[in-house]
Amino acid sequence: MTPEGPPPQQRELASLVIAAGSGDNVAWSRLVGRFDQMLRRVARSYRLAPQDVDDAVQATWVQLYEHIHRLRDTSAVAGWLATTVRRQSLTILQRRVREHLTDEPEAMLADDRCSPDTSLMEDERRLVLTRALSTLPERQRELMTLIASEAAPDYKQIGATLGMPVGSIGPTRARCMARLQEHSELRDYAAAC
């Protein structure tokens, strides 16, 4: 009695993987067509956003492309793909977790910046500031936006960007600040904080 060997489906899959590994684009297309929906189901089971599901599946295919020659059992590619997409999904989920181990309680208080209240206050502050800036003339608004966009603004770059002499940036900035201080909504918001 001789063993029959692997079933025809496993032999077909093994030859498909071998062909893909040797650069056969049709074999790659058939592999993707055969397993892509399964990979998406696995990634969605981790409750990933649609774009994260796409990323996990794409990363899985990239991993297979890079490691296809290392597969010991080419007919077990389905299990390899499922395991890889699970790992990719977990990696994506872990990116969102920001755990900082520390013995300093002050460091934990610093993370309050991410609280919903803080986020809401920042959104409100940004909205009030945007409305106040919209009352400035366009050139002054552009100047204040450029100054605020950098920690240490370089007046030469700002002057070149806006076509302003460097010597006029400081006085124009002072006039803008004076106008913003007169803006009632901004003044009320500053008083409330």
N, C-alpha and C positions, 0 to 999 in steps of 0.2 A: 504494500500500500504506500503510495507516494503522496506527500502533502500537495494540496492544490495550489498553494501560494496565496497571496493576497487577492481579495475580490477584485473584479474588473474596475470598480469605481476607484479603489485605492491605487491601482496600477495607473489608471488614467490621470488621477491627481498627481501622482509622483512624476509621471512623464511631463505633465504640465509645468510643475515646479522646476524640473530640470531644464525644460525648454526656456522658461522665463529666466532662469539663472544664466543661461548662455546668450541672453539678449534678444530673445524672440518677443517682439512687441505684441503679436497676436496672443501669445501665451499670457503676457502680462494683462492684457485687456480681458481675457477670459477669467484670470484669477480675480481681478477687481470685480468683474460682473458677478462672479460666484460668491464672493465673501464680503463685499462692501456693505450690503444691507445688514448682515450679521454683525459686523463691526460697529455700525451705527446703533443698532439695538443695544449692544453691550455698553457703548459710551453713554447713550441716553439713560441707561439704567442707573447711572451715577448722578442723574439730574443735572447734567451740564447744559449750559446755554447752547443754542444751535451752533454758534460760531466755535464754541469750545469742542463740540462733538466733531465738527469738521477738522479742527486742529488735531484732535486725538487720532482720528482716522487717518489723516494725512501723515502724521508722525509715524503711525504704525506701518503704513505702506513704505515710507522712507526706511524704517528699520528693516523691513523685509528685503528691500532692495539692497541695503548695505550688508545684510547678514544671510542672504539666501544660500550662499555656498557653505555656510556653517551648519545648516540643518542636518541633523543626523538621520531623521526619518522624514523624508520629503512628503510622505502621505499623511503626516501628522501636522501639516501646515495650518489646518483650521484651528487646532489647539494652540499652536504657537501664536497665531494672529490674535486669538481671543485673549490670551495671557498678556500679550504686548499692548493691546488696546486698553486692557484693564489698568496696566501700569501707567500708560500715558494719561488715562483719565484721572488716576490718583495724583499724578504729578501736577496736572492742571488744577485739581482741587486744592492741593497743598500750597500752590502759589498764593492763594487767597488768605491763607492762615499766616498771621504774623505774630508769632509767639516770642516774647523776649523774656528770657529767664534772668532774673536779677535779684540781688539782696537789697537793692535800694528802692524804698517805697516811693521816693520822689520820681523815679523813672516811670513808675506805673501811673502816676498822676499826669505825666506828660502825655500819655496816650489818650487822655480825655479829649484831645483835639479831634478825635475821630467819632466822638459821640454824636447822636442825632441832634441834640440841642446846639452843639457847637457848629455842626454842619449847617443847620437852619440859620443860625446867627450870621455865619460867613456868607451864605447866600443872600440874606437880607442886606448885609453891609455892601456886598458887591452890587446889588440892585440899586441901592441908594446912591452909591458912588457913580454908577453908570448914568443915572438920571442927572446927577449934578454935573458930570463931565459933558453931558449932551447940551448943557446950557452955554458952554464955552464956544467961542468961534472955532471953526474947523482947525485952523493952524495951531491954536493954543491946545485944543483937544489932542491933536497929534503929538505935540510936544510933551504933554503930561502923560500920555499913554507910553511914549518911548522912555521917558524918565522912570516911570513906574515899572516898566518891564525888565529893568536891570537892577541888580543890587548896587552896583557902583557905576552909574552911567558915564560913558565917555563922551564929553561934550563935543569933541572933534567928530566922532561918528554921528552923533545926533545932528550936529550942524550940517554934515555932508548929506545925511538922509533927508533932512527937511529943507536944505538949501538956505540955512540961516547962518549968519556970522556967529562965531563962538561967543563973542562978547555980548550978544543980545539974548543968549539963552537964559542966563541968570535973571536979568530984569523981567523977561517975559514970564519966566517961571514964577517970580514973586507976584506979578500981576494976576496970574492964574490962581495962585494960592489965596490971594486976597479975595478974588471973586468967589472961589469955592467956599471960603469961610463965611461969606454972606448968603450962601444958599441955605434957605430955611430948613429944608428936609435934612440936609447933611448936618446942619448945626443941631437940630433936634435929636438926630440919631447919636451924635457925639455926646450930647448932654445926658442921654439916657444910659449910655454905657459907662 
